[in-house]
Amino acid sequence: MNPAEMKCEIRPATRVEHIEEYYFSRKLREVARLNAEGRDIVSLGIGGPDLPPAPEVIATLNAEASRPDSHSYQPYVGIPRLRQAFAAWYRKYYGVNLDPDTEIRPLIGSKEGILHVSLAFLNPGDGVLIPNPGYPTYSSVSRIVGADIFSYELTEERGWQPDFDALEQYPLHRIKLMWVNYPHMPTGAAATAETMRRLVDFGRRHNIVIAHDNPYSFILNDRPTSLLAVEGACDIAIELNSLSKSHNMAGWRVAMVASNPRFIEWILKIKSNIDSGQFKPVMEAAVKALELDSDWYMELNTVYRRRRALAEQIMQAIGCTFDPAQQGLFLWGRVPAERGDGYRLADDLLYNAGVFVVPGGVFGANGDGYIRLSLCATEERLAEALKRIKNYCF
């Protein structure tokens, strides 16, 4: 047979068939197409900080990158100075004491950390608890590793806190891992002290690892909190944290995982077989970022408060309601009934007002009646979005 006539029957791995392309990957292509057509879309979709890191952080990167000895492979566990800086940061702002040698490991982003944790603790067929609504990566990574997903409901009526009575009804003997995230993305809800305490108690009683994803704790929040501060948390909890939001270093890919030495050892086994140590100048610059004093966070939040005021006006112009106590980089609003669900409203705004917002249903079925606005746009662009929406016939 002529090789040119042979039919290829190659198929992807089953895991590829069980996941979809990330929503933002698809939608941003559409926004790019509209911009190429001259639409000048105001994007309030992505939570990627548009502000730069502190000048001294950039200066450190430049200086270290100029050194001839900065370009070799680095340890999987990061340089000691970075682990020590993370430990000092946790002690100063969260009141948590961590051993930098055994209880902290740097990560090339906390999104990557979600994969490392999942691979370290979940076998195919194991159960994992995922918040609804919640960060879509928890679900997609769980599917990639072959875990069985059990969604737990978060609702506005409960302040987006877990219903622990309902959790007790799940097949807990099958569940090995639970993802939590406070301040919560996408709703901006802060965890109560009671929620944090009960999460640790729930995990300890049922031998379920509680993985807390904590990247938003400094944004529009004067009291950063850590699940690891709860008594007994070290036995059962893992915490991911990141400099992406708190220090405007999203593209730098600097994050960390903290837990007890045994959990950290297991996670390192996975990580060391997947990626490598970070670029040394990036780690040195991260040390400088972690050493910034509280004025950095205050100045950053001053900018976000001004932006938040405009985002609230946008929500009000649309007719959405929202909780003014929300924290983090987003504003989450309930869509008025006459506007349909979040998908319909988001498309309406994109195609008719030239403003890109995110439908809440992207984050789970409990988000269907909501939209999310990002604060990662200048005041000028937010004001432009507000003007367009007011001019559009609502």
C-alpha positions in Angstrom: 0.0 0.0 0.0 1.2 3.5 -0.8 2.1 5.2 2.5 0.2 8.3 1.3 -3.0 6.2 1.2 -2.6 4.9 4.7 -5.1 6.3 7.2 -3.7 7.4 10.6 -5.8 6.3 13.6 -3.9 8.1 16.3 -6.0 9.3 19.3 -5.0 11.3 22.3 -4.8 10.0 25.8 -8.2 9.6 27.5 -7.4 12.4 29.9 -7.3 14.8 27.0 -10.8 13.8 26.0 -12.1 14.5 29.5 -11.0 18.1 29.7 -11.7 21.2 27.6 -9.5 24.1 26.6 -9.4 26.6 29.4 -12.3 29.1 29.0 -10.1 32.1 29.1 -7.8 30.7 26.4 -10.8 30.4 24.1 -12.5 33.7 25.0 -9.3 35.8 24.8 -8.8 34.6 21.2 -12.3 36.0 20.5 -11.5 39.3 22.2 -8.2 39.5 20.2 -10.2 38.9 17.0 -12.6 41.7 17.9 -9.7 44.0 18.7 -8.1 43.2 15.3 -11.4 44.3 13.7 -11.0 47.6 15.5 -13.4 47.1 18.3 -11.1 48.2 21.2 -12.6 45.8 23.8 -12.3 46.9 27.4 -11.2 43.7 29.1 -12.3 43.2 32.7 -11.9 39.5 32.5 -8.5 38.3 33.6 -7.1 38.6 37.1 -3.5 39.3 36.0 -2.1 42.4 37.6 -1.3 45.1 35.2 0.9 47.0 37.6 4.7 46.4 37.9 6.5 44.9 40.8 8.3 47.3 43.2 11.3 49.1 41.5 13.8 47.5 43.9 12.5 44.0 42.9 13.1 44.8 39.2 16.5 46.3 40.0 17.5 43.1 41.8 16.4 40.9 38.9 18.5 43.1 36.5 21.6 43.0 38.7 21.5 39.3 39.3 20.8 38.5 35.7 24.0 40.4 34.8 26.1 38.1 36.9 28.0 35.4 34.9 27.2 32.7 37.6 23.4 33.2 37.6 22.4 31.1 34.6 22.9 27.5 35.7 20.3 24.9 36.8 19.1 25.6 40.4 18.1 23.3 43.2 14.6 21.8 43.0 14.0 23.1 46.6 15.0 26.7 45.7 17.8 28.7 47.1 18.0 28.8 50.9 17.5 32.6 51.0 14.1 32.3 49.2 12.8 29.6 51.6 14.0 31.7 54.5 12.3 34.8 53.1 9.0 32.9 52.7 9.3 31.7 56.3 9.9 35.2 57.6 6.9 36.5 55.5 4.6 33.9 57.0 5.8 34.6 60.5 5.4 38.4 60.1 2.0 38.6 58.3 0.3 35.3 59.1 1.6 34.5 62.5 2.7 31.1 61.3 6.1 29.6 62.1 7.5 27.3 59.3 10.8 25.5 59.1 12.4 26.8 55.8 14.3 23.6 55.3 11.5 21.1 55.7 8.1 22.8 55.6 8.4 25.2 52.6 9.1 24.5 48.9 9.1 27.2 46.2 6.9 26.5 43.1 6.9 27.7 39.5 3.4 29.1 40.2 0.7 27.9 42.4 -1.3 26.7 39.4 1.5 24.2 38.9 1.4 23.4 42.6 -2.3 22.3 42.2 -1.0 19.6 39.8 1.9 18.6 42.1 -0.4 18.2 45.1 -3.0 16.3 43.2 -0.4 13.9 41.8 1.1 13.4 45.3 -2.2 12.5 47.0 -4.7 11.2 44.5 -4.8 7.9 42.8 -7.1 7.2 39.8 -10.6 6.8 41.3 -9.9 8.6 44.6 -12.4 11.2 45.6 -11.6 15.0 45.7 -13.9 17.7 47.0 -14.1 20.8 44.7 -15.9 24.0 45.6 -18.9 25.1 43.4 -18.3 27.8 42.4 -14.5 27.7 42.4 -11.3 28.0 40.4 -11.7 25.8 37.3 -8.2 24.4 37.5 -9.1 22.3 40.6 -11.6 20.4 38.4 -9.4 20.1 35.3 -6.4 18.9 37.2 -8.5 16.4 39.1 -9.7 15.0 35.8 -6.2 14.8 34.4 -5.0 12.7 37.3 -8.1 10.5 37.1 -9.8 11.4 40.4 -13.5 11.4 41.0 -14.9 14.9 41.6 -17.4 15.6 44.3 -18.6 19.2 44.2 -19.5 20.8 47.4 -22.0 23.7 47.3 -21.1 27.3 48.1 -24.1 29.7 48.1 -24.6 33.4 48.6 -27.2 32.6 51.3 -24.4 30.9 53.4 -21.9 33.6 52.7 -20.0 31.3 50.3 -18.9 29.1 53.3 -19.0 25.3 53.2 -22.0 23.5 54.6 -20.3 21.1 57.0 -23.5 19.2 57.8 -23.9 18.5 54.0 -20.3 17.5 53.8 -20.8 14.8 56.4 -23.2 13.1 53.9 -20.6 12.6 51.2 -18.9 9.2 50.8 -16.0 10.4 52.9 -14.2 7.0 53.0 -13.5 7.6 49.2 -12.3 11.2 49.5 -8.6 12.0 50.1 -8.3 15.7 49.2 -10.4 18.8 49.6 -9.7 22.1 47.8 -10.5 25.4 49.6 -9.7 28.9 48.6 -10.2 32.0 50.8 -10.4 34.9 50.1 -12.6 33.0 47.7 -12.2 33.2 44.0 -14.5 34.1 42.3 -16.9 35.5 45.0 -14.4 37.5 47.1 -15.8 36.0 50.3 -13.4 35.8 53.3 -13.4 32.6 55.4 -14.7 33.1 58.9 -12.5 31.9 61.8 -15.2 29.2 62.4 -14.9 28.0 58.8 -11.1 27.7 59.2 -11.4 25.8 62.4 -14.0 23.4 61.1 -12.1 22.7 58.0 -9.1 21.5 60.0 -11.4 19.5 62.3 -13.2 18.0 59.2 -9.9 16.9 57.7 -8.5 15.4 60.8 -11.6 13.4 61.7 -11.9 11.9 58.2 -8.3 11.7 57.1 -8.8 14.1 54.3 -6.0 16.5 53.2 -7.3 20.1 53.2 -5.4 22.1 50.5 -5.9 25.8 50.9 -5.1 28.0 47.9 -4.3 31.4 49.3 -3.1 33.9 46.6 -5.5 36.8 47.4 -5.0 37.4 51.1 -3.3 40.8 50.7 -5.7 42.3 48.2 -8.3 44.7 49.7 -7.7 42.9 53.0 -5.9 44.4 56.0 -5.7 41.1 57.9 -4.1 38.3 55.8 -5.0 34.8 57.2 -3.6 31.4 56.8 -5.2 28.0 57.4 -1.9 26.9 58.9 -2.5 29.3 61.8 -5.3 27.0 63.1 -4.3 24.7 65.9 -3.7 21.2 64.5 -3.6 22.3 60.9 0.0 21.1 60.4 -1.2 17.5 60.6 -3.6 17.6 57.7 -3.4 20.9 55.8 -1.4 22.1 52.8 -1.2 25.8 51.8 -0.3 27.3 48.4 0.7 30.9 48.2 1.9 33.1 45.4 3.6 36.5 44.6 1.5 36.8 41.5 -1.2 39.0 43.0 0.3 40.3 46.2 3.5 41.6 44.5 2.4 42.1 40.8 4.7 39.2 39.7 2.2 37.0 37.8 4.5 36.4 34.8 7.5 35.7 37.1 6.0 32.4 38.3 7.0 32.5 42.0 4.9 30.6 44.5 5.3 28.3 47.4 3.7 25.3 49.1 3.8 24.9 52.9 2.9 21.9 55.1 4.4 19.3 57.4 7.7 17.7 56.4 6.2 14.4 55.3 3.7 16.0 53.0 6.4 18.3 51.6 8.6 15.4 50.9 5.9 13.6 48.9 5.1 16.8 46.9 8.9 17.2 46.2 9.1 13.7 44.7 6.4 14.7 42.2 7.8 18.2 41.5 11.4 17.1 41.0 10.2 14.7 38.2 8.2 17.4 36.4 10.0 20.7 36.5 13.2 22.3 37.8 14.4 25.1 40.0 13.6 28.6 39.1 15.9 31.1 37.4 18.2 32.3 40.2 17.8 36.0 39.5 14.0 35.5 39.8 14.4 33.9 43.2 16.7 36.7 44.4 14.2 39.3 43.2 11.4 37.3 45.0 13.5 37.6 48.2 13.5 41.3 47.8 9.7 41.4 47.2 9.1 39.3 50.3 11.2 41.8 52.4 9.0 44.8 51.4 7.4 46.5 54.3 3.7 47.0 54.8 3.7 50.3 53.0 3.9 48.3 49.7 0.6 46.5 50.4 -1.1 49.7 51.6 -0.1 51.6 48.4 -1.2 48.7 46.2 -4.6 48.6 47.9 -5.0 52.3 47.5 -4.9 51.8 43.8 -7.3 48.8 44.0 -9.8 50.7 46.2 -10.1 53.4 43.5 -10.6 50.8 40.8 -13.1 48.9 43.0 -15.2 52.1 43.3 -15.5 52.3 39.6 -16.2 48.5 39.3 -19.0 49.0 41.8 -20.5 51.7 39.6 -20.3 49.4 36.6 -22.2 46.7 38.5 -24.8 49.3 39.6 -25.2 50.5 36.0 -25.9 47.0 34.8 -28.3 46.4 37.7 -26.2 43.8 39.5 -26.1 43.5 43.2 -23.0 42.7 45.2 -21.5 42.3 48.7 -19.3 45.4 49.4 -17.2 43.3 51.8 -15.7 41.3 49.0 -11.9 40.9 49.0 -9.4 40.1 46.3 -8.9 41.2 42.7 -12.5 40.8 41.5 -16.0 42.1 42.0 -18.7 39.4 41.9 -22.3 40.5 41.2 -25.7 38.8 40.9 -27.3 39.3 37.5 -30.9 40.8 37.6 -33.5 38.3 36.5 -34.4 40.3 33.4 -30.9 40.0 32.0 -30.9 36.2 31.9 -27.9 34.3 33.2 -24.3 35.4 33.3 -23.4 34.0 29.9 -26.1 35.9 28.2 -25.2 39.1 29.9 -21.5 38.7 29.3 -22.1 38.2 25.6 -24.5 41.1 25.5 -21.8 43.4 27.1 -19.0 42.1 24.8 -20.8 42.4 21.5 -22.9 45.5 22.2 -20.9 47.6 24.7 -17.4 46.4 23.9 -16.7 45.3 27.5 -15.5 41.8 28.3 -16.6 40.4 31.7 -16.7 36.8 32.9 -19.9 34.8 33.3 -20.1 33.2 36.7 -21.0 29.9 35.3 -17.4 29.4 34.2 -16.7 28.7 37.9 -19.5 26.1 38.4 -23.2 25.8 38.2 -23.7 27.9 41.4 -22.2 30.8 39.5 -24.7 30.8 36.7 -26.6 33.8 37.8 -23.5 36.0 38.3 -20.8 37.9 36.5 -17.2 38.7 37.6 -15.3 41.9 36.9 -11.5 42.1 37.3 -9.8 45.1 38.9 -6.7 44.5 36.7 -7.5 47.5 34.5 -6.6 51.1 34.8 -9.0 53.7 36.2 -9.2 55.1 32.7 -10.2 51.8 31.2 -12.7 51.1 33.9 -14.2 54.6 33.4 -14.4 53.9 29.7 -16.2 50.6 30.4 -18.7 52.5 32.7 -19.3 55.1 30.0 -20.0 52.5 27.3 -22.3 50.5 29.5 -24.3 53.6 30.5 -24.5 54.6 26.8 -25.7 51.1 25.8 -29.4 50.8 26.0 -30.0 49.0 29.3 
